[in-house]
Amino acid sequence: MPEYTPFEMIAYTGSRVLEDEKIVFVGTGLPIIASMHAQLTHAPGLSMIFESGPLSPILEMGMPLSVGDTRACRKACFLKGLSAVFELTQRGYSDYAFIGGAQIDMYGNVCSTFEGGTYNTPQTRFPGSGGAGAMAANCEKSIIIMALEKRRFTEKVEFLTSIGFGDGSADYREKAGVTGAGPYRVITNQALFGFDKKTRRMVLLEVLPGKKAKDIQDMVSFDLLISPDLKEMAEPTAEDLRLLREVCDPEGYFLNRKVK
Amino acid sequence: MNRKVSSKIKKVSNLKYDRKMAEEPFEWWGPSPDEARRTMSNKAKGMRDKCMPLKEAVGRYVRDGINIGIGGFVNTRVPVAIVHEIIRHGARNLTLSFQSNSICAELLAGAMILDPERVSIRRVELAWWGYEVIGIAPLLRYLTSNGMIRLDDYTNYGMSARFKAAAMGIPFVPTRDHGGSDMELVNRGQMVECPFTDKNVYLVPACHPDLGIVHVTAADIYGNSRIFGAHCTCPEISMAAAHTIVTTERIIPNENIRTYPNLTEIPYATVDALVEQPYGAYPGASYGFYWFDMDHIKMFRGICDEFRKTGKKDGLKKYYDEYIFGCETFDDFLSKVGYKKLRQLRDMDGGQPIILS
């Protein structure tokens, strides 16, 4: 197997999770790279939607450095503004929300607002919801990229920015007035998680080859459910890595970052 | 619609917040819908030449205590030229409203840190404040951790829908987000039971800025504006605001506007002052003209982060003295940036197609 970095593994896994013939609402960075890779491999009919306004662009000028990058508009089929793309999403046109965050709990609720202190005087204020809260509410399924660390996979998030299954009750999302079905996958470089249909709790689905369920549980603050059918994560081939490194992110803006 | 309900959000997270603040009676943070309506009905709506120097436009519409709605999105078509002029002019006790912004919000925050007697921000209604790939916003972090500004958090759709409601002349709009998140507990929206479905739906209040500031691709002298690339929420902000200042890359003939009226995204009646300002979004990007200047943004962000970490204002002061107070106009600033850099950014745009004819 060729060598790969943690971010390449996340991007590759993100690509694997996306199905063909769907629309994915992408956040900045790895979600864009994963979606580009999916389009180049198993999902040529996958379209991207970006919150600044474009639907189904052809990213021939290279990877947009942010969801507001003018390059994300290149050869789009439909190009308006934020209202239009979020209204399409509310109406049911966006199959996947592809977001990140600072903390996640066992029900897939995500924090990207602050850490420490109070809402009014936070120790560490993050940028805020941006599109993520709306995407997690109204795309059909949410895919969340997280760093696998105990302090991030937490019992309770400090601010619930992007809705998951809330307190885990069956009608939580209905009472919240949101339209999407909720969290679908959580991607890290060492494990892939899903959610149990009955309890809506996070389930370990796949582990990095060589890792055991216990290794993953040790990096998570809450009790994980373990899939009875626990699998090893597929690894990127040399061709996958070539696409990621030479086509998707040739400057290495996101794939060459150092793991903190 | 008066039955107050809520989702089951309570106790899902560890949120600590000032409940008193969250339970304050609702207050408009800018003109109320009625006040915004009155401003509009009292305006002369003739097709008149609205071109004026930026200094005059800002002098006419910027006052202490107003709500400024900032156009663009993160680094795209951000009204930087107008923000520079507002900083030179001075404006205290501001409320800012935007969905996602980077340098405009940070520039105003930096001016506040240097001299709160000149510029100060009291509160911000927003979805996101940061630099995306370049990093977090150091001055947002500084102002919030020191309790110097009050925030009101929505999603990007929430803020867009709030401007849109205002642009539609309605006092609120139902959305299918915010509910079930902690934004439901802390922001000024309200969960209600829908009278038609009997289900919960989240209402966000209209957002009418006193002043909308927007940068567009092209406009005629009356203010009819075209926007190429992402519209962001610029048409909504222009229509929502009591007054709007527009900077434009190019002025085009009214005849062109009338040939393709479908291309007009902002109608003349919503524009109070128009300024032809090439590179008016620099160091942000303007589709069809220039890409964003990552080096300049990194440099400014680095200076802000240095201040956040050390508390030393020297670097910040030097930046403002050089690039804002040391310039009479935005063209003076662009001269300091230099032709070579501007040309490079034009090339990096890659000639995105726009229609000026």
Chai-1 contact restraints between the chains, C-beta under 6 A:
chainA,res_idxA,chainB,res_idxB,connection_type,confidence,min_distance_angstrom,max_distance_angstrom,comment,restraint_id
A,T28,B,E132,contact,1.0,0.0,6.0,A-B,restraint_1
A,E51,B,N156,contact,1.0,0.0,6.0,A-B,restraint_2
A,S52,B,F73,contact,1.0,0.0,6.0,A-B,restraint_3
A,S52,B,A230,contact,1.0,0.0,6.0,A-B,restraint_4
A,S52,B,C232,contact,1.0,0.0,6.0,A-B,restraint_5
A,G53,B,A230,contact,1.0,0.0,6.0,A-B,restraint_6
A,G53,B,H231,contact,1.0,0.0,6.0,A-B,restraint_7
A,M61,B,G350,contact,1.0,0.0,6.0,A-B,restraint_8
A,L65,B,V133,contact,1.0,0.0,6.0,A-B,restraint_9
A,S66,B,V74,contact,1.0,0.0,6.0,A-B,restraint_10
A,S66,B,E132,contact,1.0,0.0,6.0,A-B,restraint_11
A,S66,B,V133,contact,1.0,0.0,6.0,A-B,restraint_12
A,G68,B,F73,contact,1.0,0.0,6.0,A-B,restraint_13
A,G68,B,V74,contact,1.0,0.0,6.0,A-B,restraint_14
A,G68,B,N75,contact,1.0,0.0,6.0,A-B,restraint_15
A,G68,B,T76,contact,1.0,0.0,6.0,A-B,restraint_16
A,T70,B,G229,contact,1.0,0.0,6.0,A-B,restraint_17
A,T70,B,A285,contact,1.0,0.0,6.0,A-B,restraint_18
A,T70,B,Y287,contact,1.0,0.0,6.0,A-B,restraint_19
A,C73,B,G229,contact,1.0,0.0,6.0,A-B,restraint_20
A,C73,B,A230,contact,1.0,0.0,6.0,A-B,restraint_21
A,K80,B,H231,contact,1.0,0.0,6.0,A-B,restraint_22
A,G81,B,H231,contact,1.0,0.0,6.0,A-B,restraint_23
A,G81,B,C232,contact,1.0,0.0,6.0,A-B,restraint_24
A,G81,B,T233,contact,1.0,0.0,6.0,A-B,restraint_25
A,L82,B,N156,contact,1.0,0.0,6.0,A-B,restraint_26
A,L82,B,S160,contact,1.0,0.0,6.0,A-B,restraint_27
A,L82,B,T233,contact,1.0,0.0,6.0,A-B,restraint_28
A,S83,B,S160,contact,1.0,0.0,6.0,A-B,restraint_29
A,S83,B,K164,contact,1.0,0.0,6.0,A-B,restraint_30
A,F86,B,Y157,contact,1.0,0.0,6.0,A-B,restraint_31
A,Q90,B,R176,contact,1.0,0.0,6.0,A-B,restraint_32
A,T118,B,K16,contact,1.0,0.0,6.0,A-B,restraint_33
A,T118,B,Y17,contact,1.0,0.0,6.0,A-B,restraint_34
A,Y119,B,Y17,contact,1.0,0.0,6.0,A-B,restraint_35
A,Y119,B,V186,contact,1.0,0.0,6.0,A-B,restraint_36
A,N120,B,D18,contact,1.0,0.0,6.0,A-B,restraint_37
A,T121,B,G147,contact,1.0,0.0,6.0,A-B,restraint_38
A,P122,B,T144,contact,1.0,0.0,6.0,A-B,restraint_39
A,Q123,B,S145,contact,1.0,0.0,6.0,A-B,restraint_40
A,R125,B,L140,contact,1.0,0.0,6.0,A-B,restraint_41
A,R125,B,R141,contact,1.0,0.0,6.0,A-B,restraint_42
A,R125,B,T144,contact,1.0,0.0,6.0,A-B,restraint_43
A,P127,B,W128,contact,1.0,0.0,6.0,A-B,restraint_44
A,P127,B,W129,contact,1.0,0.0,6.0,A-B,restraint_45
A,P127,B,G130,contact,1.0,0.0,6.0,A-B,restraint_46
A,G128,B,A127,contact,1.0,0.0,6.0,A-B,restraint_47
A,G128,B,W128,contact,1.0,0.0,6.0,A-B,restraint_48
A,G128,B,D153,contact,1.0,0.0,6.0,A-B,restraint_49
A,S129,B,A127,contact,1.0,0.0,6.0,A-B,restraint_50
A,S129,B,T155,contact,1.0,0.0,6.0,A-B,restraint_51
A,G130,B,S100,contact,1.0,0.0,6.0,A-B,restraint_52
A,G130,B,A127,contact,1.0,0.0,6.0,A-B,restraint_53
A,G130,B,W128,contact,1.0,0.0,6.0,A-B,restraint_54
A,G130,B,N156,contact,1.0,0.0,6.0,A-B,restraint_55
A,G131,B,N156,contact,1.0,0.0,6.0,A-B,restraint_56
A,G133,B,T155,contact,1.0,0.0,6.0,A-B,restraint_57
A,G133,B,D177,contact,1.0,0.0,6.0,A-B,restraint_58
A,G133,B,S181,contact,1.0,0.0,6.0,A-B,restraint_59
A,A134,B,T155,contact,1.0,0.0,6.0,A-B,restraint_60
A,A134,B,Y157,contact,1.0,0.0,6.0,A-B,restraint_61
A,A134,B,D177,contact,1.0,0.0,6.0,A-B,restraint_62
A,A137,B,D177,contact,1.0,0.0,6.0,A-B,restraint_63
A,N138,B,R176,contact,1.0,0.0,6.0,A-B,restraint_64
A,K156,B,S13,contact,1.0,0.0,6.0,A-B,restraint_65
A,K156,B,N14,contact,1.0,0.0,6.0,A-B,restraint_66
A,V157,B,S13,contact,1.0,0.0,6.0,A-B,restraint_67
A,E158,B,N14,contact,1.0,0.0,6.0,A-B,restraint_68
A,F159,B,S13,contact,1.0,0.0,6.0,A-B,restraint_69
A,F159,B,L15,contact,1.0,0.0,6.0,A-B,restraint_70
A,F159,B,D182,contact,1.0,0.0,6.0,A-B,restraint_71
A,L160,B,V12,contact,1.0,0.0,6.0,A-B,restraint_72
A,L160,B,S13,contact,1.0,0.0,6.0,A-B,restraint_73
A,L160,B,S181,contact,1.0,0.0,6.0,A-B,restraint_74
A,L160,B,D182,contact,1.0,0.0,6.0,A-B,restraint_75
A,I163,B,G180,contact,1.0,0.0,6.0,A-B,restraint_76
A,I163,B,S181,contact,1.0,0.0,6.0,A-B,restraint_77
A,G166,B,V12,contact,1.0,0.0,6.0,A-B,restraint_78
A,G166,B,G180,contact,1.0,0.0,6.0,A-B,restraint_79
A,D167,B,K8,contact,1.0,0.0,6.0,A-B,restraint_80
A,D167,B,V12,contact,1.0,0.0,6.0,A-B,restraint_81
A,Y172,B,K8,contact,1.0,0.0,6.0,A-B,restraint_82
A,K175,B,S7,contact,1.0,0.0,6.0,A-B,restraint_83
A,K175,B,K8,contact,1.0,0.0,6.0,A-B,restraint_84
A,K175,B,N200,contact,1.0,0.0,6.0,A-B,restraint_85
A,A176,B,S7,contact,1.0,0.0,6.0,A-B,restraint_86
A,A176,B,G179,contact,1.0,0.0,6.0,A-B,restraint_87
A,A176,B,G180,contact,1.0,0.0,6.0,A-B,restraint_88
A,G177,B,R176,contact,1.0,0.0,6.0,A-B,restraint_89
A,G177,B,G179,contact,1.0,0.0,6.0,A-B,restraint_90
A,G177,B,N200,contact,1.0,0.0,6.0,A-B,restraint_91
A,G177,B,V201,contact,1.0,0.0,6.0,A-B,restraint_92
A,G177,B,Y202,contact,1.0,0.0,6.0,A-B,restraint_93
A,V178,B,R176,contact,1.0,0.0,6.0,A-B,restraint_94
A,T179,B,R176,contact,1.0,0.0,6.0,A-B,restraint_95
A,Y253,B,V133,contact,1.0,0.0,6.0,A-B,restraint_96
